[in-house]
Amino acid sequence: GGAFYLLLLGVVAVAMVVVVLDEWRTGIRLMGGSLLLAAVVRLLLRSRDAGMLAVRHKLLDALVLVVLGGSLIFLAGSIPEQPGF
């Protein structure tokens, strides 16, 4: 579980670099995708093997991760481009 957690943290770190490099939509989508991947990993691993991905019950953890990841992806696609930025 710890290896998956570190992998997900690495993806989020890369996404933050992408956001800083003025590709904020791509970076936010990458963050959202990592949260969706975390939800899948949380569902597949037993609670004792999930490491820091295990906070509460398996289904609640996965549901929260799916909602947050899906929301980030939705918002990155729905915010209109701002002229001059």
DSSP file with accessible surface (Angstrom, degrees, kcal/mol):
  #  RESIDUE AA STRUCTURE BP1 BP2  ACC     N-H-->O    O-->H-N    N-H-->O    O-->H-N    TCO  KAPPA ALPHA  PHI   PSI    X-CA   Y-CA   Z-CA
    1    1 A G     >        0   0   31      0, 0.0     4,-2.2     0, 0.0     5,-0.2   0.000 360.0 360.0 360.0 -36.4    0.0    0.0    0.0
    2    2 A G  H  >  +     0   0   43      1,-0.2     4,-2.5     2,-0.2     5,-0.2   0.875 360.0  53.8 -64.7 -35.2    2.8    2.4    0.8
    3    3 A A  H  > S+     0   0   77      2,-0.2     4,-2.3     1,-0.2    -1,-0.2   0.915 109.1  48.0 -66.2 -41.0    4.3    2.0   -2.7
    4    4 A F  H  > S+     0   0   89      2,-0.2     4,-2.6     1,-0.2    -2,-0.2   0.909 110.8  52.0 -64.6 -40.7    0.9    2.9   -4.3
    5    5 A Y  H  X S+     0   0   68     -4,-2.2     4,-2.4     1,-0.2    -2,-0.2   0.930 110.8  47.0 -61.8 -44.7    0.6    5.9   -2.0
    6    6 A L  H  X S+     0   0  120     -4,-2.5     4,-2.2     2,-0.2    -1,-0.2   0.883 110.7  53.1 -65.6 -37.1    4.1    7.1   -3.0
    7    7 A L  H  X S+     0   0   98     -4,-2.3     4,-2.2     2,-0.2    -2,-0.2   0.936 110.2  47.3 -61.5 -44.9    3.3    6.6   -6.7
    8    8 A L  H  X S+     0   0   13     -4,-2.6     4,-2.3     1,-0.2    -2,-0.2   0.894 110.5  51.8 -65.7 -38.4    0.1    8.7   -6.4
    9    9 A L  H  X S+     0   0   80     -4,-2.4     4,-2.3     1,-0.2    -1,-0.2   0.891 108.6  52.3 -63.7 -37.9    2.0   11.4   -4.5
   10   10 A G  H  X S+     0   0   36     -4,-2.2     4,-2.4     2,-0.2    -2,-0.2   0.910 108.4  49.9 -63.5 -41.6    4.6   11.4   -7.4
   11   11 A V  H  X S+     0   0   40     -4,-2.2     4,-2.6     1,-0.2    -2,-0.2   0.918 110.8  49.5 -64.0 -41.4    1.8   11.8   -9.9
   12   12 A V  H  X S+     0   0   47     -4,-2.3     4,-2.3     2,-0.2    -2,-0.2   0.904 109.6  52.1 -64.9 -38.2    0.4   14.7   -8.0
   13   13 A A  H  X S+     0   0   55     -4,-2.3     4,-1.9     2,-0.2    -2,-0.2   0.928 110.5  47.6 -63.7 -42.9    3.8   16.3   -7.8
   14   14 A V  H  X S+     0   0   85     -4,-2.4     4,-2.4     1,-0.2    -2,-0.2   0.919 110.3  53.2 -63.2 -40.9    4.2   16.0  -11.5
   15   15 A A  H  X S+     0   0    0     -4,-2.6     4,-2.4     1,-0.2    -2,-0.2   0.894 106.2  52.9 -61.8 -38.3    0.8   17.5  -12.0
   16   16 A M  H  X S+     0   0   94     -4,-2.3     4,-2.4     2,-0.2    -1,-0.2   0.896 108.1  50.5 -65.0 -38.3    1.7   20.4   -9.8
   17   17 A V  H  X S+     0   0   85     -4,-1.9     4,-1.9     2,-0.2    -2,-0.2   0.923 109.6  51.1 -64.0 -41.4    4.8   21.1  -12.0
   18   18 A V  H  <>S+     0   0   34     -4,-2.4     5,-1.9     1,-0.2    -2,-0.2   0.911 109.6  50.5 -62.7 -40.6    2.5   20.9  -15.1
   19   19 A V  H ><5S+     0   0   41     -4,-2.4     3,-1.5     1,-0.2     5,-0.3   0.932 109.1  50.7 -62.4 -43.8    0.2   23.5  -13.4
   20   20 A V  H 3<5S+     0   0  113     -4,-2.4    -1,-0.2     1,-0.3    -2,-0.2   0.846 101.5  63.1 -63.9 -31.1    3.1   25.8  -12.7
   21   21 A L  T 3<5S-     0   0  121     -4,-1.9    -1,-0.3    -5,-0.2    -2,-0.2   0.164 124.7-100.3 -83.2  22.4    4.2   25.5  -16.3
   22   22 A D  T < 5S+     0   0  140     -3,-1.5     2,-0.2     1,-0.1    -3,-0.2   0.660  97.8 109.7  70.9  19.9    0.9   27.2  -17.4
   23   23 A E     >< +     0   0  114     -5,-1.9     4,-2.3     1,-0.1     5,-0.2  -0.487  35.0 154.6-113.4  61.2   -0.9   24.0  -18.5
   24   24 A W  H  >  +     0   0   94     -5,-0.3     4,-2.7     1,-0.2     5,-0.3   0.855  65.8  54.1 -64.7 -36.3   -3.3   24.1  -15.6
   25   25 A R  H  > S+     0   0   34      1,-0.2     4,-2.4     2,-0.2    -1,-0.2   0.942 111.2  45.6 -63.3 -44.9   -6.1   22.1  -17.2
   26   26 A T  H  > S+     0   0   71      2,-0.2     4,-2.2     1,-0.2    -2,-0.2   0.918 114.1  49.4 -63.7 -42.4   -3.8   19.2  -18.0
   27   27 A G  H  X S+     0   0    0     -4,-2.3     4,-2.3     2,-0.2    -2,-0.2   0.913 111.7  47.4 -64.2 -42.8   -2.3   19.4  -14.5
   28   28 A I  H  X S+     0   0   36     -4,-2.7     4,-2.7     2,-0.2    -1,-0.2   0.899 111.7  50.8 -67.7 -38.4   -5.7   19.4  -12.8
   29   29 A R  H  X S+     0   0  107     -4,-2.4     4,-2.7    -5,-0.3    -1,-0.2   0.898 109.1  51.7 -64.5 -37.6   -6.9   16.5  -15.0
   30   30 A L  H  X S+     0   0   66     -4,-2.2     4,-2.1     2,-0.2    -2,-0.2   0.914 110.1  48.9 -64.7 -40.9   -3.8   14.6  -14.0
   31   31 A M  H  X S+     0   0   29     -4,-2.3     4,-1.9     2,-0.2    -2,-0.2   0.928 111.9  48.9 -62.6 -45.1   -4.5   15.2  -10.4
   32   32 A G  H  X S+     0   0    0     -4,-2.7     4,-2.1     1,-0.2    -2,-0.2   0.913 110.1  51.6 -61.6 -40.9   -8.1   14.1  -10.8
   33   33 A G  H  X S+     0   0   32     -4,-2.7     4,-2.5     1,-0.2    -1,-0.2   0.879 106.7  53.4 -64.0 -36.7   -6.9   11.0  -12.6
   34   34 A S  H  X S+     0   0    6     -4,-2.1     4,-2.3     2,-0.2    -1,-0.2   0.880 107.9  50.9 -67.5 -34.8   -4.6   10.2   -9.8
   35   35 A L  H  X S+     0   0   42     -4,-1.9     4,-1.9     2,-0.2    -2,-0.2   0.896 109.9  49.7 -67.9 -37.5   -7.5   10.4   -7.3
   36   36 A L  H  X S+     0   0   60     -4,-2.1     4,-1.9     2,-0.2    -2,-0.2   0.909 110.8  49.8 -66.0 -39.8   -9.5    8.1   -9.5
   37   37 A L  H  X S+     0   0   78     -4,-2.5     4,-2.7     1,-0.2    -2,-0.2   0.905 107.8  54.2 -63.4 -39.4   -6.6    5.6   -9.6
   38   38 A A  H  X S+     0   0    4     -4,-2.3     4,-2.7     1,-0.2    -1,-0.2   0.884 105.8  53.3 -61.9 -36.9   -6.3    5.9   -5.8
   39   39 A A  H  X S+     0   0    2     -4,-1.9     4,-2.1     2,-0.2    -1,-0.2   0.923 109.8  47.0 -64.4 -42.3  -10.0    4.9   -5.6
   40   40 A V  H  X S+     0   0   78     -4,-1.9     4,-1.9     2,-0.2    -2,-0.2   0.937 113.2  48.6 -64.5 -44.7   -9.4    1.8   -7.7
   41   41 A V  H  X S+     0   0   12     -4,-2.7     4,-2.3     1,-0.2    -2,-0.2   0.922 110.0  52.4 -61.6 -41.9   -6.3    0.9   -5.7
   42   42 A R  H  < S+     0   0    0     -4,-2.7    -1,-0.2     1,-0.2    -2,-0.2   0.887 110.1  48.4 -63.2 -37.8   -8.3    1.4   -2.4
   43   43 A L  H  < S+     0   0   77     -4,-2.1    -1,-0.2     1,-0.2    -2,-0.2   0.852 114.2  46.1 -69.8 -33.0  -11.0   -0.9   -3.7
   44   44 A L  H  < S+     0   0  137     -4,-1.9     2,-0.2    -5,-0.2    -2,-0.2   0.818 102.8  70.8 -81.8 -31.3   -8.6   -3.6   -4.7
   45   45 A L  S  < S-     0   0   36     -4,-2.3     5,-0.1    -5,-0.2     2,-0.1  -0.599  85.0-113.3 -90.1 148.3   -6.4   -3.7   -1.7
   46   46 A R    >>  -     0   0  132     -2,-0.2     4,-1.1     1,-0.1     3,-1.0  -0.374  35.1-108.2 -68.6 156.8   -7.3   -5.1    1.7
   47   47 A S  G >4 S+     0   0   69      1,-0.3     3,-0.5     2,-0.2     4,-0.4   0.886 120.1  50.8 -57.7 -39.6   -7.5   -2.4    4.5
   48   48 A R  G 34 S+     0   0  188      1,-0.2    -1,-0.3     2,-0.1     3,-0.2   0.745 114.8  44.5 -73.1 -20.1   -4.4   -3.6    6.2
   49   49 A D  G <4 S+     0   0   57     -3,-1.0    -1,-0.2     1,-0.1    -2,-0.2   0.547  94.5  78.5 -96.0  -9.0   -2.5   -3.5    2.8
   50   50 A A  S X< S-     0   0    0     -4,-1.1     3,-1.9    -3,-0.5    -1,-0.1   0.621  73.4-170.5 -79.5 -12.6   -3.8   -0.1    1.7
   51   51 A G  G >   -     0   0   42     -4,-0.4     3,-1.4     1,-0.3    -1,-0.2  -0.332  67.9  -3.9  62.1-131.8   -1.5    1.9    3.9
   52   52 A M  G 3  S+     0   0  129      1,-0.3    -1,-0.3   -51,-0.1    -2,-0.1   0.541 124.5  73.0 -76.9  -4.9   -2.3    5.6    4.0
   53   53 A L  G <  S+     0   0   18     -3,-1.9     2,-0.8    -6,-0.1    -1,-0.3   0.708  81.5  83.2 -76.3 -19.2   -5.1    5.2    1.5
   54   54 A A    <   +     0   0   33     -3,-1.4     3,-0.1     1,-0.2    -1,-0.1  -0.761  44.4 139.8 -89.0 109.5   -7.1    3.5    4.2
   55   55 A V  S    S-     0   0  109     -2,-0.8    -1,-0.2     2,-0.2     2,-0.1   0.721  73.8 -14.9-112.6 -50.3   -8.8    6.2    6.3
   56   56 A R  S    S-     0   0  176      1,-0.3     2,-0.1     2,-0.1    -1,-0.0  -0.188 112.1 -19.4-126.7-137.4  -12.3    4.8    7.0
   57   57 A H     >  -     0   0  150     -2,-0.1     4,-2.8     1,-0.1    -1,-0.3  -0.446  65.6-114.4 -76.3 152.3  -14.2    2.0    5.4
   58   58 A K  H  > S+     0   0   67      1,-0.2     4,-2.4     2,-0.2     5,-0.2   0.901 113.6  45.4 -55.4 -48.9  -13.2    0.8    2.0
   59   59 A L  H  > S+     0   0  135      1,-0.2     4,-2.6     2,-0.2    -1,-0.2   0.889 113.3  49.8 -67.5 -37.6  -16.3    2.0    0.1
   60   60 A L  H  > S+     0   0   73      2,-0.2     4,-2.5     1,-0.2     5,-0.2   0.927 111.2  49.2 -66.7 -43.6  -16.4    5.4    1.8
   61   61 A D  H  X S+     0   0   15     -4,-2.8     4,-2.3     1,-0.2    -2,-0.2   0.942 113.9  45.9 -58.5 -47.4  -12.7    6.0    1.0
   62   62 A A  H  X S+     0   0    5     -4,-2.4     4,-2.6    -5,-0.2    -2,-0.2   0.906 111.7  51.9 -64.6 -40.8  -13.3    5.0   -2.6
   63   63 A L  H  X S+     0   0  106     -4,-2.6     4,-2.6     2,-0.2     5,-0.2   0.933 110.1  48.1 -62.5 -45.0  -16.4    7.1   -2.9
   64   64 A V  H  X S+     0   0   70     -4,-2.5     4,-2.6     1,-0.2     5,-0.2   0.928 112.9  48.6 -62.1 -43.3  -14.7   10.2   -1.6
   65   65 A L  H  X S+     0   0   30     -4,-2.3     4,-2.8    -5,-0.2     5,-0.3   0.908 111.9  48.8 -65.0 -39.5  -11.8    9.7   -3.9
   66   66 A V  H  X S+     0   0   69     -4,-2.6     4,-2.9     2,-0.2     5,-0.3   0.924 112.2  48.5 -66.2 -43.6  -14.1    9.2   -6.9
   67   67 A V  H  X S+     0   0   79     -4,-2.6     4,-2.3    -5,-0.2    -2,-0.2   0.940 115.8  43.4 -63.1 -45.7  -16.1   12.3   -6.1
   68   68 A L  H  X S+     0   0   91     -4,-2.6     4,-2.2    -5,-0.2    -2,-0.2   0.938 117.3  45.1 -66.4 -46.0  -13.0   14.5   -5.7
   69   69 A G  H  X S+     0   0    0     -4,-2.8     4,-2.2    -5,-0.2     5,-0.2   0.930 115.3  47.2 -63.8 -45.1  -11.2   13.1   -8.7
   70   70 A G  H  X S+     0   0   31     -4,-2.9     4,-2.7    -5,-0.3    -1,-0.2   0.888 110.8  52.8 -63.7 -38.5  -14.3   13.4  -10.9
   71   71 A S  H  X S+     0   0   56     -4,-2.3     4,-2.9    -5,-0.3     5,-0.2   0.911 108.6  49.5 -64.0 -43.0  -15.0   16.9   -9.7
   72   72 A L  H  X S+     0   0   52     -4,-2.2     4,-2.4     2,-0.2    -2,-0.2   0.935 113.5  45.9 -61.7 -44.7  -11.5   18.0  -10.6
   73   73 A I  H  X S+     0   0   59     -4,-2.2     4,-1.5     2,-0.2    -2,-0.2   0.928 114.5  48.1 -65.3 -43.3  -11.7   16.6  -14.1
   74   74 A F  H  X S+     0   0  143     -4,-2.7     4,-1.6     1,-0.2     3,-0.2   0.939 113.3  46.9 -61.6 -47.8  -15.2   18.1  -14.6
   75   75 A L  H  X S+     0   0   85     -4,-2.9     4,-1.7     1,-0.2    -1,-0.2   0.880 108.0  55.7 -65.4 -37.6  -14.2   21.5  -13.4
   76   76 A A  H  < S+     0   0    1     -4,-2.4    -1,-0.2    -5,-0.2    -2,-0.2   0.852 114.6  40.8 -63.2 -31.5  -11.0   21.5  -15.5
   77   77 A G  H  < S+     0   0   46     -4,-1.5    -1,-0.2    -3,-0.2    -2,-0.2   0.715 115.9  48.6 -87.8 -20.7  -13.1   20.9  -18.6
   78   78 A S  H  < S+     0   0   58     -4,-1.6    -2,-0.2    -5,-0.1    -3,-0.2   0.665  82.4  96.3 -98.5 -15.7  -16.0   23.2  -17.7
   79   79 A I  S  < S-     0   0   72     -4,-1.7     3,-0.1    -5,-0.2    -4,-0.0  -0.625  76.7-126.8 -76.1 123.2  -14.2   26.4  -16.8
   80   80 A P        -     0   0   90      0, 0.0     2,-0.1     0, 0.0    -2,-0.1  -0.296  27.2 -94.6 -70.9 154.6  -14.2   28.6  -19.9
   81   81 A E        -     0   0  131      1,-0.1     0, 0.0    -2,-0.0     0, 0.0  -0.423  36.7-135.0 -64.3 140.8  -11.0   30.1  -21.2
   82   82 A Q    >   -     0   0  104      3,-0.1     3,-1.5    -2,-0.1     2,-0.1  -0.875  20.0-119.8-101.5 124.9  -10.3   33.6  -20.0
   83   83 A P  T 3  S+     0   0  116      0, 0.0    -1,-0.0     0, 0.0     0, 0.0  -0.396  95.9  20.4 -65.1 137.0   -9.2   36.1  -22.6
   84   84 A G  T 3         0   0   86      1,-0.2     0, 0.0    -2,-0.1     0, 0.0   0.454 360.0 360.0  88.5  -0.1   -5.8   37.6  -21.9
   85   85 A F    <         0   0  212     -3,-1.5    -1,-0.2     0, 0.0    -3,-0.1  -0.885 360.0 360.0-116.6 360.0   -4.6   34.9  -19.5
